[in-house]
Amino acid sequence: MKHMSLKIHAFVILGKHMKKSVLLIFVLFSTSFASASDDAAAELAALKSQLKMLTERLAVLEAKQEQTATAVTEATTQVTEQQTKANKEDWTSRISLSGDLRDRMEYIDERGKDVRTRNRVRARLGIKAKVNDRLNVGIQLASGSDDPTSTNQTLDGSFSTKGINLDLAYFDWKLSDDLSLTGGKMKNPLHKAGKTPLIWDGDLNPEGAALKFNRGGWNATAFAFSVDERKAATDALLLGAQIKKSFADTGFNAALGYYDYQRVQGFSPFFDGKARGNSLDANGRLANDYNLFEASIEYATKVADLPLQLFANYVENTAADDENQGVALGFNLGKVKNKGSWSFGYSYLDIEADAVFALFNDSDFAGGETDSKGHILKAGYGINKNMSFGLAYIASEQDQSQMQQTDYDRLQLDLKFKFK
């Protein structure tokens, strides 16, 4: 009995301990749930804070993206505008204008005729365009008539308007570093010793094609020019070549040329029917062909810091038996460039009747006629930049092969303006 009582007592004690254990476990679980609940709230608050921060950063990034897009758009617009402007500037940089105006007072005294005075102007305006790195084209308009050796316009006709003509229309194609091809109505590609017009007038612009070579002081030109296009007969042509060598160390240069006129003999004088000193047959037609051999030499140096050039030029028409030679000798001192600069030159010319094709040689010397000889004095002075004064006096005699010679004197006073 006592033993059973002890068991009951032990069971009661164990029951009490179990209650305490259950209570302790409940307390522990309650504490854990509370702690877990607090942690979840903290994490939720942290997530909300991070979400808010990310939202704010996203808004900032979106704003920056909009600013960047705007900046890119503006930059693209600016680049486009600049490129358009650059293209326009590049186009205009490939176009160049040049021109000149000359006002001339002229006095002519020819034996047997009244003294003549006249006021003449020459106006030229040219445009040159760079098509690409290898090709240029040029066009020039000029005053005057259709005379091949003059763009002068006499001021007369009761204040009438004056004509403008096509003076140049050409292309210049650089085939290589040394070789180029020019075609159309072009500036004369042939060298003139001392710029004296023994064979070619200074205003003559031939028509056709010229192939030019330049390397190491050597210059060569081969050409084919159209002189007269004929419907009922073969065309008159001018074929030829010139070669020039410059000796830079010595100041010398020398040139040789050969110019062959095709189908000229037996035809009436070209352009206006005037022989201009060339020999005619009984029918009033050109009596000779013209195959010209030319040789020239120049020497350049300085005298008192002024450029000095000495020159000599010889021509012979190998297709004529007599009256077939021409010569020019002279010098040029100084050069008109800026205000106060000056120049002076002298030339002596002796041109026999059939030495050259008269239509294309100097239109001022001896009235533009061959079979003449005489002197040319020229002077220039720079009044200002691109503005100068010029003076030329020509004392000549025509009809050297005739029994009676004719004096022909000409005085020219020029005021010149140019731009480019």
C-alpha positions in Angstrom: 0.0 0.0 0.0 2.8 2.3 0.9 4.5 1.3 -2.3 1.5 2.3 -4.4 1.3 5.6 -2.6 4.9 6.3 -3.6 4.1 5.6 -7.2 1.1 7.9 -7.1 3.3 10.6 -5.6 6.0 10.1 -8.2 3.4 10.3 -11.0 2.1 13.6 -9.5 5.6 15.0 -9.4 6.2 13.9 -13.0 2.9 15.5 -14.1 4.0 18.7 -12.5 7.3 18.6 -14.3 5.6 17.8 -17.6 3.3 20.8 -17.2 6.3 23.0 -16.6 8.0 21.5 -19.7 5.0 22.1 -21.9 4.7 25.6 -20.5 8.4 26.2 -21.2 8.1 24.8 -24.8 5.1 27.1 -25.4 6.9 30.1 -24.1 9.9 29.2 -26.3 7.7 28.8 -29.4 5.8 32.0 -28.6 9.1 33.8 -28.4 10.4 32.3 -31.6 7.2 33.3 -33.5 7.4 36.8 -32.1 11.0 37.0 -33.1 10.2 35.6 -36.6 7.4 38.1 -36.9 9.8 41.0 -36.0 12.4 39.8 -38.5 9.8 39.6 -41.3 8.6 43.1 -40.6 12.2 44.3 -40.7 12.9 42.6 -43.9 9.7 44.0 -45.4 10.7 47.4 -44.3 14.1 46.9 -45.8 12.6 45.7 -49.1 10.3 48.6 -49.2 13.3 50.9 -48.7 15.3 49.2 -51.4 12.3 49.3 -53.7 11.9 53.0 -53.1 15.6 53.6 -53.7 15.5 51.5 -56.9 12.4 53.4 -58.1 14.1 56.7 -57.4 17.3 55.5 -59.2 15.2 54.3 -62.1 13.5 57.7 -62.4 17.0 59.4 -62.4 18.2 56.9 -65.1 15.1 57.6 -67.2 15.7 61.3 -66.9 19.3 60.9 -67.9 18.3 58.7 -70.8 15.9 61.4 -72.0 18.6 64.0 -71.7 21.1 61.8 -73.5 18.6 61.1 -76.3 17.9 64.8 -76.6 21.7 65.5 -76.6 22.2 62.9 -79.3 19.4 64.3 -81.4 20.8 67.8 -81.1 24.4 66.5 -81.8 23.1 64.6 -84.9 21.3 67.7 -86.1 24.4 69.8 -85.6 26.6 67.3 -87.4 24.1 67.2 -90.2 24.0 71.0 -90.4 27.8 71.2 -90.3 28.1 68.5 -92.9 25.6 70.3 -95.2 27.5 73.6 -94.6 30.8 71.8 -95.2 29.5 70.4 -98.4 28.4 73.8 -99.5 31.7 75.3 -98.6 33.5 72.5 -100.3 31.5 73.1 -103.5 32.2 76.8 -103.4 35.9 76.2 -102.6 36.1 74.3 -105.9 34.9 77.3 -107.9 37.2 80.3 -108.6 36.5 83.6 -110.4 39.0 85.8 -112.2 38.9 88.7 -114.5 40.4 92.0 -115.6 39.5 95.3 -117.1 41.7 97.4 -119.3 41.0 101.0 -120.5 43.2 102.0 -123.3 43.9 105.3 -125.2 45.5 104.6 -128.5 47.2 106.8 -131.0 48.0 105.5 -134.6 50.1 107.3 -137.1 50.3 105.4 -140.5 52.0 107.1 -143.4 49.5 108.3 -146.0 46.5 108.2 -143.6 45.1 110.6 -141.1 46.3 110.2 -137.5 43.8 108.1 -135.6 43.0 108.2 -131.9 40.5 105.9 -130.1 39.4 104.8 -126.7 39.2 101.0 -126.3 38.3 98.7 -123.4 38.9 95.0 -122.8 36.8 93.2 -120.2 37.2 89.5 -119.3 35.5 87.3 -116.8 36.4 83.7 -116.2 35.3 80.9 -114.0 37.3 77.8 -113.2 35.8 74.7 -111.5 37.6 71.7 -110.0 35.5 68.7 -111.1 37.7 66.2 -109.2 41.3 65.8 -108.2 42.2 65.1 -111.8 39.9 67.3 -113.8 39.3 71.1 -114.2 37.0 73.0 -116.5 37.1 76.7 -117.4 34.9 79.2 -119.2 35.7 82.8 -120.0 33.7 85.6 -121.5 35.3 88.6 -123.2 34.5 91.9 -124.9 35.2 92.6 -128.5 34.2 91.1 -131.8 35.0 87.6 -133.2 38.5 88.7 -134.2 40.8 85.8 -133.1 43.6 88.1 -132.0 41.8 90.8 -130.2 39.3 91.2 -127.4 39.4 95.0 -127.5 36.2 96.9 -127.9 36.3 100.4 -129.4 34.1 102.9 -127.7 32.0 104.3 -130.4 28.5 103.9 -132.0 26.7 106.6 -130.1 26.8 104.8 -126.7 25.5 101.6 -128.2 25.7 98.4 -126.1 28.8 96.2 -126.7 29.1 92.5 -127.4 30.3 89.7 -125.1 31.8 86.6 -126.7 33.0 83.1 -125.6 36.7 83.5 -125.2 37.5 80.2 -123.4 35.7 76.9 -123.0 38.1 74.1 -122.1 38.8 71.1 -119.9 42.2 70.3 -118.3 42.5 66.6 -117.5 45.6 65.4 -115.5 46.2 61.9 -116.8 49.2 61.4 -114.5 51.7 63.4 -112.4 53.6 64.3 -115.6 51.0 64.2 -118.3 47.8 66.2 -119.0 45.3 66.7 -121.8 43.6 70.0 -122.6 40.7 70.3 -125.0 38.3 72.9 -126.3 38.9 76.6 -126.8 42.0 77.0 -124.6 44.7 79.4 -123.6 47.7 79.1 -125.9 49.8 76.2 -124.5 52.9 77.1 -126.4 55.8 78.9 -124.9 56.6 82.4 -126.2 60.2 83.6 -125.6 60.1 86.9 -123.7 56.3 86.9 -124.3 57.1 88.6 -127.6 54.4 87.8 -130.2 56.6 86.8 -133.2 54.4 83.9 -134.1 51.4 84.1 -131.7 49.3 87.1 -130.6 48.9 87.4 -126.9 45.1 87.2 -127.2 45.0 84.2 -129.4 43.1 81.2 -127.9 43.4 78.2 -130.2 40.8 75.4 -130.5 41.4 71.7 -130.4 43.4 69.5 -128.1 46.9 69.6 -126.6 48.8 66.9 -124.7 51.3 68.3 -122.3 54.3 66.6 -120.5 56.3 68.1 -117.6 59.1 66.4 -115.7 62.5 67.4 -114.4 62.8 70.7 -116.3 61.5 69.2 -119.5 58.2 70.6 -121.0 56.7 69.2 -124.1 53.4 69.9 -125.9 51.9 68.1 -128.8 48.7 69.6 -130.3 46.1 69.4 -133.0 44.1 72.6 -133.7 41.2 73.2 -136.0 41.7 76.3 -138.1 38.8 76.2 -140.5 35.9 73.7 -140.7 34.7 73.2 -144.3 31.5 71.6 -145.5 32.6 71.0 -149.1 36.3 70.4 -148.6 38.8 68.9 -146.1 39.3 71.0 -143.0 42.3 73.2 -142.4 44.3 72.1 -139.4 47.3 73.1 -137.4 49.4 70.2 -136.1 52.6 70.5 -134.2 54.8 70.1 -131.1 57.1 72.1 -128.9 59.7 71.0 -126.5 61.4 73.2 -123.8 64.2 72.5 -121.4 64.9 74.7 -118.4 68.4 74.7 -116.9 67.5 76.0 -113.4 71.1 76.3 -112.2 72.2 78.5 -115.0 69.0 80.6 -115.6 68.8 79.4 -119.3 66.0 77.7 -121.1 65.7 76.7 -124.7 62.8 75.6 -126.9 62.3 74.1 -130.3 58.9 73.8 -132.1 57.4 72.7 -135.4 54.0 73.8 -136.6 52.4 72.4 -139.7 49.4 74.1 -141.3 47.3 71.6 -143.3 45.4 72.6 -146.4 46.1 76.3 -146.3 47.8 76.9 -149.7 45.4 77.7 -152.5 42.6 78.9 -150.2 41.5 82.5 -149.7 42.9 84.2 -146.5 41.0 83.1 -143.5 38.5 85.0 -141.3 38.0 88.3 -143.2 39.8 87.7 -146.5 42.8 90.0 -145.6 46.3 88.6 -146.4 47.9 90.8 -143.7 51.3 90.6 -145.6 51.2 87.0 -146.6 51.9 86.3 -150.4 48.9 85.7 -152.6 48.7 84.1 -156.1 47.1 85.6 -159.2 43.6 84.5 -157.9 44.0 86.2 -154.6 44.6 83.0 -152.7 47.4 82.1 -150.3 50.5 81.3 -152.4 52.3 79.2 -149.8 51.8 76.6 -147.2 53.1 77.3 -143.7 55.3 74.7 -142.0 57.1 76.7 -139.3 60.3 75.7 -137.5 61.0 77.7 -134.3 64.0 78.0 -132.0 64.3 80.2 -128.9 66.6 80.8 -126.0 66.1 82.8 -122.8 68.4 83.8 -119.9 67.0 84.9 -116.5 69.1 86.7 -113.8 68.8 89.7 -111.5 70.2 93.2 -111.6 69.9 95.2 -108.3 67.3 92.7 -107.1 65.2 93.2 -110.2 64.5 90.3 -112.5 66.1 90.6 -115.9 65.3 88.4 -118.9 67.2 88.3 -122.2 65.6 86.4 -125.1 66.1 85.6 -128.8 63.5 83.9 -131.1 63.9 82.6 -134.6 61.3 81.2 -137.0 61.4 79.9 -140.6 58.7 78.8 -142.9 60.1 75.7 -144.5 57.3 75.5 -147.0 58.2 78.8 -148.7 61.3 79.4 -150.8 61.9 83.1 -149.9 60.6 85.8 -147.6 60.3 83.0 -145.1 62.3 84.0 -141.9 61.5 86.0 -138.8 63.5 87.0 -135.7 62.8 88.7 -132.3 65.4 89.9 -129.8 65.0 91.8 -126.6 64.9 92.0 -122.8 62.5 92.6 -119.9 63.6 94.2 -116.7 61.5 94.3 -113.5 58.0 93.1 -112.9 54.8 94.9 -111.9 53.3 93.1 -108.9 52.5 95.6 -106.1 52.3 99.3 -105.5 55.5 101.0 -106.6 56.9 98.1 -108.6 57.7 98.7 -112.3 58.9 97.1 -115.5 60.5 98.0 -118.7 61.0 96.0 -121.9 62.4 96.3 -125.4 61.9 94.0 -128.5 63.2 94.2 -132.0 61.1 92.2 -134.6 61.8 91.5 -138.3 59.1 89.3 -139.9 59.3 88.6 -143.6 56.2 88.2 -145.6 55.7 84.5 -145.4 57.7 83.7 -142.2 54.5 83.1 -140.2 50.8 82.7 -140.8 49.9 86.4 -140.6 46.4 86.0 -139.1 47.7 84.7 -135.8 50.8 86.9 -135.1 50.7 90.2 -133.2 47.8 92.4 -134.2 49.4 95.6 -132.8 52.9 95.4 -134.4 52.9 97.0 -137.8 49.1 97.0 -137.9 49.1 93.2 -137.6 51.0 92.6 -140.9 54.0 90.6 -141.8 56.7 91.8 -144.2 57.6 94.3 -141.5 60.2 95.2 -139.0 60.5 97.6 -136.0 60.8 98.2 -132.3 58.5 97.7 -129.3 59.1 99.6 -126.1 57.0 98.7 -123.0 56.8 100.1 -119.5 54.5 99.4 -116.5 54.0 100.8 -113.0 52.1 99.5 -110.0 49.6 102.1 -108.8 48.1 99.9 -106.2 47.5 96.2 -105.6 45.9 94.7 -108.7 46.0 98.1 -110.4 48.7 99.3 -112.8 49.5 101.7 -115.6 51.0 100.6 -118.8 52.7 102.3 -121.8 53.7 100.8 -125.1 55.3 102.5 -128.2 55.6 100.6 -131.5 57.8 102.1 -134.2 57.6 99.8 -137.3 57.8 99.8 -141.1 55.5 97.7 -143.4 56.2 96.4 -146.9 59.8 95.5 -146.5 59.9 93.5 -149.7 58.3 96.3 -151.7 60.0 99.3 -153.3 58.2 101.7 -151.0 58.0 101.1 -147.2 55.3 102.5 -145.0 55.9 103.8 -141.5 53.4 102.6 -138.9 53.7 104.0 -135.4 51.4 103.2 -132.5 51.2 104.6 -128.9 49.1 102.9 -126.2 48.3 104.1 -122.7 46.6 101.6 -120.5 45.0 101.6 -117.1 44.6 98.0 -115.9 42.6 96.3 -113.1 42.5 92.7 -112.3 41.0 90.3 -109.7 41.0 86.6 -108.8 
